[in-house]
């Protein structure tokens, strides 16, 4: 196995662009790549541009009629068929949509292939993590579900156990749906409660089909959850189910929209807590998955202050060169931010909350605390199905 992690990057992924008024501004990808370079992390990884996912690969998850609908709308956006979720407010059709979406998917599939073959211990595609796309429909800013496609490719290559951990503020519904009946895939999602946020799924009681009971784990957090509660919930559930499942590969989705500055959700997590979970996922990969780790981006709509820093931390952790939270951000990158967005960029790689303090689950359960109630609901729903003590 090569000692160098791979960073999947092709400038053309910034063509995944729903338009100037859409919250998923592709500048977040360009700025992240720029910050990775400004901090010298691109010298610590192998930067790889994978091929776009071909139709046979896309069909591992997506229906053929849906792929054809995306291709048609890609050529003529005005002809988009809304029954496929294309041409909606969330997922407007745009010229080249199929090409940009399949390119992002190809980077995640390529990352999975590299890790499975042993070409790299870890691979990062921060342009990926488009976890809402369904087999036959676009949803939630997501056209092709690159995370599900990467997992499906791992199964095709012979993997028998793949774990997926999703810490985006929104439920990883598309990935859960893709493997609802497949006990070879464990999906774990830590997200804002579905009563207060799209896509209104991810209840603790969603635990997998009868033939795969216990293969879906959902931790639904109350709005307003901050660093201490978010980390408490993660560590109260994720390590135990990963230890029990013992995956051969760990795939993680690191949506940055849990942040307190994000405009589309209601959690209050800092960049420093996001970094702490990235470190934890890296450690879980080494402890239980032979070090095989595929790390993806996801949501994140504070496109200057949050997303580039969060995902640059992710790249550094995967590269074995973690960026210190107090690191000063190079002035050249801040100038790039202003030139592209007319906004002032952040000064340091921290929100000033490192190290983040939190109480472990073993420290005691408070039945009156809404966060602890959410954790108990998740554990009681799925742990007995896996033979674990709730």
Secondary structure, DSSP 8 states (H G I E B T S, - for coil): --SS-EEE--GGGGG----TTSS--THHHHHHHHHHHHTTGGGTSEEE------HHHHTTTS-HHHHHHHHHHHH-GGG--GGGTTTSSSS---TTHHHHHHHHHHHHHHHHHHHHHTS-SEEEETT---TT-BTTB-BTTBSS-HHHHHHHHHHHHT-S-EEEEE-SSS--HHHHHHTTT-TTEEEEEEEE-TTTSTT----TT----GGGTTSEEEEEE-TT-BHHHHHHHHHHHHHHHHHHH--SEEEEE--STTBTT-TT---BB-HHHHHHHHHHHHHHHHHHSTT-EEEE------TTTTHHHHHHHHHHHHHT----TT-B--HHHHHHHHHHHSS---SBS--S--S-----GGG---TT-HHHHHHHHHHHHHTGGGT---
